[in-house]
Protein backbone atom coordinates (compact mmCIF):
# COMPACT_ATOMS: atom_id res chain seq x y z
CA UNK A 1 0.00 0.00 0.00
CA UNK A 2 1.20 3.47 -0.89
CA UNK A 3 0.77 5.95 1.96
CA UNK A 4 0.72 9.66 1.21
CA UNK A 5 1.36 11.93 4.20
CA UNK A 6 -0.89 14.65 2.81
CA UNK A 7 -2.64 15.93 -0.31
CA UNK A 8 0.53 17.67 -1.53
CA UNK A 9 2.29 14.30 -1.73
CA UNK A 10 -0.67 12.84 -3.60
CA UNK A 11 -0.58 15.71 -6.09
CA UNK A 12 3.16 15.24 -6.59
CA UNK A 13 2.50 11.60 -7.53
CA UNK A 14 0.34 12.49 -10.55
CA UNK A 15 1.00 9.93 -13.29
CA UNK A 16 2.18 7.26 -10.86
CA UNK A 17 0.84 3.72 -11.09
CA UNK A 18 -0.12 2.54 -7.62
CA UNK A 19 0.30 -1.18 -8.24
CA UNK A 20 -2.20 -4.01 -8.01
CA UNK A 21 -4.54 -5.41 -5.40
CA UNK A 22 -4.76 -9.03 -4.39
CA UNK A 23 -7.04 -11.36 -6.33
CA UNK A 24 -10.70 -11.74 -5.29
CA UNK A 25 -13.00 -14.55 -6.33
CA UNK A 26 -16.36 -13.61 -7.80
CA UNK A 27 -18.78 -16.12 -6.34
CA UNK A 28 -22.37 -16.83 -7.31
CA UNK A 29 -23.37 -15.83 -3.78
CA UNK A 30 -21.82 -12.38 -4.25
CA UNK A 31 -23.51 -11.97 -7.65
CA UNK A 32 -26.87 -13.04 -6.19
CA UNK A 33 -26.45 -10.59 -3.31
CA UNK A 34 -25.71 -7.78 -5.75
CA UNK A 35 -28.77 -8.78 -7.80
CA UNK A 36 -30.90 -8.55 -4.66
CA UNK A 37 -29.42 -5.20 -3.66
CA UNK A 38 -30.00 -3.66 -7.10
CA UNK A 39 -33.12 -5.52 -8.26
CA UNK A 40 -31.20 -6.67 -11.36
CA UNK A 41 -32.03 -10.37 -11.62
CA UNK A 42 -31.29 -10.82 -15.32
CA UNK A 43 -30.80 -14.52 -16.02
CA UNK A 44 -27.21 -14.11 -17.26
CA UNK A 45 -26.32 -13.23 -13.66
CA UNK A 46 -28.51 -15.47 -11.50
CA UNK A 47 -29.81 -18.47 -13.49
CA UNK A 48 -26.89 -20.90 -13.45
CA UNK A 49 -28.58 -23.58 -15.57
CA UNK A 50 -29.86 -21.23 -18.26
CA UNK A 51 -26.55 -19.31 -18.36
CA UNK A 52 -24.67 -22.54 -19.15
CA UNK A 53 -26.49 -22.56 -22.49
CA UNK A 54 -26.07 -18.81 -23.03
CA UNK A 55 -23.49 -16.69 -24.80
CA UNK A 56 -20.94 -16.77 -21.96
CA UNK A 57 -21.24 -20.42 -20.90
CA UNK A 58 -21.83 -19.52 -17.26
CA UNK A 59 -23.32 -16.80 -15.13
CA UNK A 60 -21.42 -13.53 -15.17
CA UNK A 61 -21.02 -10.73 -12.66
CA UNK A 62 -22.93 -7.52 -13.20
CA UNK A 63 -20.70 -4.86 -14.72
CA UNK A 64 -21.82 -2.57 -11.93
CA UNK A 65 -20.67 -5.13 -9.36
CA UNK A 66 -17.14 -4.76 -10.71
CA UNK A 67 -17.54 -1.00 -10.56
CA UNK A 68 -18.91 -1.14 -7.01
CA UNK A 69 -15.76 -2.94 -5.84
CA UNK A 70 -13.51 -0.03 -6.87
CA UNK A 71 -13.60 1.80 -3.50
CA UNK A 72 -12.58 -1.41 -1.77
CA UNK A 73 -9.84 -2.03 -4.32
CA UNK A 74 -8.43 1.50 -4.10
CA UNK A 75 -8.39 1.38 -0.29
CA UNK A 76 -6.07 -1.60 -0.67
CA UNK A 77 -3.76 0.38 -2.97
CA UNK A 78 -3.29 3.73 -1.22
CA UNK A 79 -4.16 6.00 1.68
CA UNK A 80 -3.86 9.73 2.21
CA UNK A 81 -3.21 10.75 5.81
CA UNK A 82 -4.54 13.99 7.29
CA UNK A 83 -8.00 13.78 5.73
CA UNK A 84 -11.27 14.70 7.37
CA UNK A 85 -13.09 12.68 4.73
CA UNK A 86 -13.03 11.31 1.23
CA UNK A 87 -16.16 10.79 -0.84
CA UNK A 88 -16.97 9.27 -4.20
CA UNK A 89 -17.58 12.25 -6.48
CA UNK A 90 -18.38 10.46 -9.72
CA UNK A 91 -16.97 8.93 -12.85
CA UNK A 92 -15.72 10.48 -16.06
CA UNK A 93 -15.67 7.34 -18.16
CA UNK A 94 -16.45 3.66 -17.64
CA UNK A 95 -16.13 0.75 -20.02
CA UNK A 96 -17.02 -2.89 -19.39
CA UNK A 97 -14.61 -4.45 -21.87
CA UNK A 98 -15.32 -8.12 -21.12
CA UNK A 99 -17.61 -10.15 -18.86
CA UNK A 100 -16.46 -11.54 -15.52
CA UNK A 101 -17.48 -15.22 -15.28
CA UNK A 102 -18.65 -16.38 -11.87
CA UNK A 103 -15.86 -18.40 -10.29
CA UNK A 104 -13.12 -16.23 -11.79
CA UNK A 105 -10.78 -14.00 -9.83
CA UNK A 106 -10.32 -10.28 -10.39
CA UNK A 107 -7.91 -7.63 -9.21
CA UNK A 108 -7.43 -3.93 -9.85
CA UNK A 109 -4.57 -1.66 -10.72
CA UNK A 110 -4.77 2.12 -10.54
CA UNK A 111 -2.96 5.17 -11.84
CA UNK A 112 -3.25 8.72 -10.54
CA UNK A 113 -4.50 10.78 -13.49
CA UNK A 114 -4.98 14.16 -11.86
CA UNK A 115 -5.17 15.88 -8.50
CA UNK A 116 -6.50 19.43 -8.34
CA UNK A 117 -7.90 21.84 -5.80
CA UNK A 118 -11.56 22.88 -5.82
CA UNK A 119 -13.55 25.14 -3.48
CA UNK A 120 -14.89 22.00 -1.75
CA UNK A 121 -11.60 20.11 -1.40
CA UNK A 122 -9.15 18.24 -3.58
CA UNK A 123 -10.48 16.30 -6.56
CA UNK A 124 -8.45 13.18 -7.34
CA UNK A 125 -8.95 11.26 -10.57
CA UNK A 126 -7.76 7.67 -10.91
CA UNK A 127 -7.72 5.31 -13.86
CA UNK A 128 -8.70 1.93 -12.44
CA UNK A 129 -8.34 -1.22 -14.52
CA UNK A 130 -10.00 -4.41 -13.28
CA UNK A 131 -8.39 -7.57 -14.65
CA UNK A 132 -9.66 -11.14 -14.81
CA UNK A 133 -7.01 -13.69 -13.85
CA UNK A 134 -5.62 -15.49 -16.90
CA UNK A 135 -7.22 -13.19 -19.46
CA UNK A 136 -5.44 -10.45 -21.36
CA UNK A 137 -8.38 -8.08 -21.86
CA UNK A 138 -9.55 -6.16 -18.77
CA UNK A 139 -13.10 -6.48 -17.47
CA UNK A 140 -13.56 -2.84 -16.53
CA UNK A 141 -11.72 0.42 -17.12
CA UNK A 142 -12.97 3.38 -15.11
CA UNK A 143 -11.87 6.94 -14.52
CA UNK A 144 -13.00 7.66 -10.96
CA UNK A 145 -13.31 10.94 -9.11
CA UNK A 146 -12.90 11.33 -5.35
CA UNK A 147 -13.31 14.50 -3.35
CA UNK A 148 -10.76 14.59 -0.55
CA UNK A 149 -11.12 17.06 2.32
CA UNK A 150 -8.12 17.80 4.53
CA UNK A 151 -8.42 18.15 8.29
CA UNK A 152 -8.49 21.79 9.34
N, C-alpha and C positions, 0 to 999 in steps of 0.2 A: 504494500500500500504506500502510495506517495502522500506525504503529509506536508501541507503548506502552512507556514506559520501565520500567514495573514493573506489578505486579498492582493497585496502588492506582489507577493511571491507567486500567487496564481497567475496574475497578469503577466509577469515576467516569463512564465512557462508557456505562453501562447505558441501553438505549433507543436508542442510536445505530445508524443504518444504516451499514454499512461500505463500501457501494458494490458494484460488479459486477466480475467477472472478465472476462478476454478470452473470446472464443468458441472452442469446441473442436469439431472434427468428430467425429462418431461413425461410425467406419468398420466395415465388415463384419469386417475383420481383428480389430479390438478386441473386437467382440461375440463372435466365434469364440474368441478367447483367453480371454475371461471364461467362456464356456461350458465350455471345457476345464478352467479352474481350479476351477469350481464343480460340474462334472458335470451342468449344466443345459443339455441339448441339445434343448430343445423346438423344434419345427419353426418356430414363429413368430420365433425368433431366428436359426436357422442354415440353414434350407432356403429359399434365395432364390427358387427357382422356385415352390415350393408357397405361400410367403408372398405372392407376387404375386396369387394367387387367393384369399387369405384376407381376413379382416375389415379389416386395416390397409393392404392393397395393397403391402406390402413387409415385409421383415424389420424387427423392432424390437429396440431394446436391452433387456436385462433391466432391470427396475426396480432391482434390487440393484446393477447396474453404475452407474447414476446415483448411487445412494447411496454406493457405494464411492469415487466421485470427490470426495466432499465434503472429505476431508482435504486433497487437492491444491488444490481450489478455495479453501478457507479460508486455506491458506498463501500464496495469491496476494493475499488481501485484508488480512491483518493479521499482526503479529508482536508478541510480548511479550518484551522483553529481561529479563535477569536470572533466567531460568528454568533449573532443573536438568533438568527434563523436563516434557513434556506428553503425556498419553495419552488415547486415546478411552475414555470412561467408559460411554457408552451413548447411548440415544435415548429421549426421552419420547413422541414421536409422529412417525409417518411416513405420508405419503399419496402414492401414485403417481396423480396426477390425470389424466395423459394419457400415451399411449405416445410414445417417442422413435424416430422412423423412422431407420433406418440411412441415412447420408448427410446427416442434418441436423446443425445446429450447436447446442450448448448452452452456457450460461453460468450462473453462480450469483451471487446477491446474498445478503447476510447482515446480520442485525440482532442486536445483543447483547440477549438477553432478561433474563439475570440473571447475577450474579457473586457468589458467597458462599463464605465460609470453611468448611472442614470439618477434622476432625482429620488428614486425609491430605494436605490441600493446598487449593487454591482450585478450586471447581467453577464452570465457565463454561458457560452455556447460550446457544446461538445458534439463531435461526430462519433456516434456509437454504432459499432458493427457487431451484430449477433451472428455467430458462426454455429453451424451444425457439425459435430464431430465427424470426421471422415469425408466431408463434402467440401468441394472447393468454392462453391458459390454461397455467399452469406444468406441467411434467412431474412434479416432485417437490417436496414441502414437508416439511421435516424439522426437528424440534427436537433438536439435538445436545447432548451433554454431554461436556466435556473436563475432566480433572483436571490442573491446572497446579501444579507444585511449584517454589517459588522456591529459588534457590541459598542456601545457608546463610550 
